[in-house]
Amino acid sequence: MVVPVVLLAVLLGGGYVAGDVYDVVPGALTMRPERAADPPFPQPQLPEPAPLEVVADPADAEQPSTQDLASLRADLVADPVVGTAGVLVTDVLTGTDLDAADAEAGHVPASTTKLLTAAAAVAAAGADHRFTTSVVSGGEGEIILVGGGDLALAAGAGDPETIIGHAGLADLAQATADALAAAGTARVSVGLDLSYYAGPDMAPRWDEIDLAVGDAMHMAPLAIDIGRIEGARPRAIDPAGDAAAAFVDALVAAGITVEGEVAGASAPEGAVELASVTSAPLRDLVAYMLQHSENILSEGLGRLVAHEQGEEPSFDGAGTAIGDVLAGLGVDVEGLALADSTGLSSTNLISPRTLVGTLLEVASRPELGSVARGLPVGGLEGTLSTRLDETPAAGMVAAKTGTLRTVASLSGYVTTADGRLLAFAVLVGDVPTGNIAGARDAIDSWVTGVASCGC
């Protein structure tokens, strides 16, 4: 397997990658927006810096021994908090499996599901894709607000420098008001088209607890701030209704009289578009979703894959579409079962083989590079910011986490002490009640051992 140089710059030598992301060392990655060049500044006389030690040819770095990896796995499985375990470690450059246990069987994956969703979304729609929220003419005196999958709208003006709140409903309302005024219309009724989604608005085994803590939401194809409510843990009960209300308020503020209540509607085929706003690009939404393990965004990306594949834009359709896209990339999806696109449902089943196969395809395809770059870095970012810190794995692991009540998982890339890049998946299940933290610690000890490996 040939890995693009640009991706190796992201993944090979995790410490250098972390420095690149945080702008400590030169590189393409950054957490900061582009800015104009600073004016010239006097440069002090500094000693010539020593060159960075990098592997000229990554193939020169030695693979860890299969015996060492098997020993690390044995320690993981022997931990009393580990009920079941599926493990796979594969060399990225050669595609050679170095260690495996129950790697072909389906395991409950928790949020490592999001790794598949991210890869399928970027592969199906492209990293430049943007969700569009539009307003169309519904006929004489009627306009229709059409939800197009943007769940990160701002209630007011959008901010093009942000990911969440990139597009604003107030901007959409003002543009709509301008179009209506140009047509000589000052009074309208407003309809709401939610046909971009189909099927139930909650996935199997999503429950009231998930709603209460904000892990789940009644899904709809438009929402303000991913349904979050300031100062509250639960998300919006009616996210689409809240978005429509904000739009109407802004439309009235822009001088348009709105008659009656917002009602469900279907945009006529070939309807004239009056105005639209677009989300941040998919690459940025994917990065945010992976960094924060954002369930609602992940579900929205699953619906996008369904649309791109011609499947019903429902939980089931998204699961089918994700599997089809990955299979088309060459990933082994035997036994894959997705009841949702986020991993919150405990009915999902993914094998370590499918997770690692997805990682290998991400590593070999430059067009999927945004998925690799979006993974949290151990000890530094997102859901891994407080894990693996002060260990040899800090800055050496880029991976997606996963946690349910009895499940802990981790899947991504690790660079060994010898500089070898590996893809891995570890899925731990049947964790005794109250021992999830211990299961995560066991996984962290395992991946730290892999990162420390020098052969």
N, C-alpha and C positions, 0 to 999 in steps of 0.2 A: 504494500500500500504506500502510495506516495502522498505525503502530507504537504499542503501548500506552505511555502516559507512564511507567508503572512500569519498563518495560524500557529506555526511553531513559535513565532515571535510572541504570540499571546500565551502559549501554554508551556513551552519548554523553559525550564528554569523558573519555577513559580515565584521565587523571591524577586527576580527581575521583572516578572509580569506585574506583581503587586506594586512595585515601584513605578512601572509605566502607567498603570491605572491611576495612581495618585500623583502623577507628574513629578516623581522624584528623579526618574531617569528618563532619557529620551525614548520616544516611542509613539506609536500611532494611537494608543489608548489614552483616554482622559475622562475624568468625571466633571470637567468644567466646560461651559459653552465657549464657542469661538469668540475671540475678542480682537479688537484692533491691536496692531503692534504698538508696544510702548515706545516712547521717545528714547533716543540714545542715552545711555547712562555710563559714566566713567567706569571702566573695568579695572579692578585691582589686579596686581601682578600675583598670580597664583602658580604654585608648582604644577608642572604637567601631570594631569591625572593618570593613574595607572589604567591600562586598558581593561575593559570588562572581560572576565574569563567566560567564554561561551564555547559550546561544542560546535566546532566547524562543521562536522558531519554528525548529526544526531545518531546515525547508525553506529558510530564509534563507541557510544555509551553502552555499557554492558547491561543486559537484562538481569533482573533479580533472579536468583535461583528458584526453581519450582519447590525445592525442599524448604527454603526459608518462607515462601509464601504459604505453603501447606501448614507449616508450624504456626504461623500467625493466625491462619484460619482455625486451626484446632483450638487455639487459645480463645478465640471469639466464641466458637460453638460451645466450649466448655463453661463459659460464663453462666451462672445460674439464672440470670435474667433473660437469657436468650432461649426462646422456645424452639422456633424453627429458624433456619437460615438458608438463604440462597445467595451464593457468592460467585462472581466471575471477574477475573483479572486478565486483561488482554493487552498485548504490546501493540501500540498504535501504529508504529512504522511497518510492522510485518503482518499484523492481524493474528499473531500466534497467541493462543490461550496459554496462560502461565499458571493459572489455578482456577478450579471450578468445584462447586458443590451445589447440587440440585439446581443447576443453572438453566435447564431447559423447562422447568416446571413454572407454572404461574404462581406468583405470590401477591399478596395484597401490597400495593406499592406506595400507598399514601401519596404525598405530593411529588414524588419522583415522576408521577404521571405527567406533570407539567413539562418535563423534558421532551416527551413525545409530542405533546401539544405544540410546544414552541417550534420544534423542528418541522412538524407537518405544516404549520401555519406559514412559516417562511418559505418552505419548499413549494407550497401550493399557490400562495398569493404574491410572494416576493417581498423582500425587506422594505421596499419603498411604498407598499400598499398603505392607504389611509382610509379609515371609515368615514362615510359621508352622512351627515344629517341634513335633510333638505325640507323645503316647503314647496308644495306644488299647488296648482289651481285645481280645485275639486268641482268646478262649475260656477254658475252664477252666484256670487256672494259667499262662496265657501273656499277656504284654503285648508290644506291637509299637511300636518307635521308628520314626516315620515322618519321613523327610527331606522337607522342604517347600521346599528351595531356599535356606535360610539358610547361607551359606558363611562367615559372620563370627561364629560362635558363640564364646563363651568356654568353656574347659574347666571353670572354676569358676563363681562367681557372676557374673551379668551386671551391667553398669554402664549404667544408663539415660542417663548423660551422654556416652556414647561411641557411635561408629558401629560400629567393629570391637569385638566383645565386648559389644554391647548386650544380647543375650540369653545366658543362661548355662545350660550343661548341668547344673550342680549345682542350680540353681534348678528346672529341669525334673524332676530326679531327686527332689528334696525334695517337690515338689508331687505327684509320682507316688506316692511313699512314703506321703504323707498320705492320698491317695485309697485306696490299697490297705489301709492300716491301718483306715480308716473302714469298709471292706468286710470286715474281718476276715481279710485275706490277708497273710501274712508271707513266702511262698515262691513265686517265679515263675520261668519261663523267659523269655528276651528274644529277640524276633525283630527284624529290621531290614528295613524297606520302603524301597527305593530307586527305586520306579517313577515318581517325579516326573521322572526323566530317562530317555531311551531312546537306543538306538543306540550307536555307538562312544564310548569315553571320551577319544579323542584325535582332533583334526581333521586333515585332509589337510595334509601338509608340516610338521606339528609333529614334532620329532625329539628325539633324545637330548640334543643340545646345548641345546635349549629347556628340557628337563627339568632338565638339570644346572645351568643358571644361574637356575632358578626362574621362567622366563617362562611355563612350561606346567605343568600338573598333570593326572593322570588324573582327569577330571571326575566328580563325584558330587554328589548333591543335599543334602549337609550336610557341613560341614567346620569345624574349629576354626581361627580366625585366618587365614582364606583359605588354609589349608593350609601356612602358614609354620611353620618350625621354627627356634627361637631358635639363633643361632650357625651356621646352615647355609644355603647358597644354594638347594639343591634343596628343593622342597616335599614334603609328605607323599606317600608312595607309595600309601597306602590311607587317604585322608582320612575316608571314611565309617566305616571300621573303627576309626580312632583316635577319632572322635567317639563311636561306640557304646561303646568301652572306657571312655572318660571318664564316660559316662552310667552304665554298670554300676558303676564304682568309687564314684561318688557315691551310687548307689542302695543299695549295700551299706553305705556309711558312714551312710546314713539309716535303717538297721535292717532292710532287706529282704534275704532270702537269695535269691541268683540261682543257679539250677541249670543246669548245662551251659554250652556256648559259645553266643555270639550267632550266630544262623543267619538266612539270608535268609528273608523272609516277605512276605506280601501282606495288608494290612489288609482285613478283611472289609467288604463293603459295609454301610454303616450302623453300623459299629463304634462303641461307646461311647468317647468321649474321656475319658481320665483326667486329663490335664494338657497344657498347651501353653505355649510362650514365643514371643515375636514379635521380629523384627528391628527395627532402626532404620527410619524411613520411607524410602521409595524416593528421595525428593528428596535425602536425606543420603547414601545409598549411591551415587547417580548423581554427586553432587559429589565424593565420595572417589574414585570410579572415574576420573573425568575428570582430577582434580588429579594423581593418582598414576599414571595410565595403567595401572590395575590390571586385568590380563588375566583373572584368575579371576573377579572380580566381574562383569566385562563379559560373560563367557560365561554366568554365572548370570542376568543380565538378559535375555540372548537367549532363554534357556529360558522365562523369564517371558512374554516376548512370544509365544512359541509356544503356551504354555498359553492365553493370553488370546485368541489367534486360532484356537484349535482345531486347531493343527498338531501333528505329532509333536514332543515335546520333545527333539529331537536337534539336532546341528549343522545338518543340512540343513533341518529344520523351522524352526529359529530364523531361518535366513537367508531362507527363504520368507516367514515371518511379518513380519520386519522390513521387507522390501520391500513387502508388502501394506499394512502400517500407513502407511508413508510415502506410498505411492501414494494411499491414502485421504485423506491430508492435502493432496494436490494436488502432491506432489513428483514430478518427472520421474525415474523409476527405469529408464529404458531402458538395457539393458546391465548392470544391476546383477547381480553374482554374489558371493554370500557363502558361503564354506566354513566360516567361523567368525564369531563376533560381536565379535571383538576386534582383528582385523587381523594376527595373528601368522602366519596362513597366507598364503603368497605367491601362492595361487591366487585370492584375492579380487580383484575388479575393481569400482571405483567411478569414475564420471565426476566431474569438477569441477562439472558441472551438478547432479548429485544432491546433492553436498555443500552447494553454495551454496543450492540449493532448500530443503534441510532447514533451513539457517540462516535463510532468509527466513521459513519457517513458524514456527520458534521465535520469531523477532522479532515476529511478528504475532499470536501466540496466548498470552495471559497464562497459560494453564494449563501451558505449556511453559517458563515463566520459569526454573524450577530448572535447566534444561539450560544456559541462557545464564549463569546465575550460577555454575554449576559449572566453567566453562572457566577454565583457568589464565590469569593476567594477566602479560603480558610483563615480565620483570625483577623479579617479585615472588613468584610462586606456583608451586608444583608443578613440572611438567616444563618450565615457562618461567622458573623462578626465577633461573636463571643465564644465560638468553638474553635479548637485547635490553636488558640493563641498560646504563646509561650511554649510551643512544642516544635519539634523539627518539621511538622507539617504546615506550620503557619506560612502562608504565601506560596505553598507548594501544591495546594489542592484547590481546584475549581470544580464545584459540584452542587447538585440540587439535593436539598434535604427533604425529608418526609417524616411526618409524625401523625399517628392516630392513637386511639386509646390503648391499643395493644400492638402497635406496629411502629417500627423505626426503620428508616432507610436512608441511604446516601448513594448517589451515583454521579460520576463525573470523571475528571482527569486528575492524576497525581504524577508528579515528577519525582523520581527517586533521587537519593543522594548521589548516584552515579550519573544523573542527567537523563535517565530513560523515561520517556513519556508513556504512561499506561492509562487505559480506560478501565473503569471498574464499576461494579454495581454490587451492593450488599443490601439485602432485604431481610429484616429480622421480624418475625411474627410470634404470636402467642406469648407476648410479654406479660408476666404476672401483673395483676392490677397494682398500680402505684409504683411501678418500676421502669417507666418510660425513660426517665432521666438516666437511670443506670444502663438501659439499652443503648441510648445515644452515646454514653461514655464508652461502652464496649466497642461500638463502631468507631468512635474517634481513636481509641487505642489501637484498633486494627489498622486504620488508614495511616496513623502516625508511624506504625511499624513498617508499612509499605513505603512511606516516604523516606524513612531512615535507612532503607535497605541499600547497602553498598556491597558489591560482589567482586 
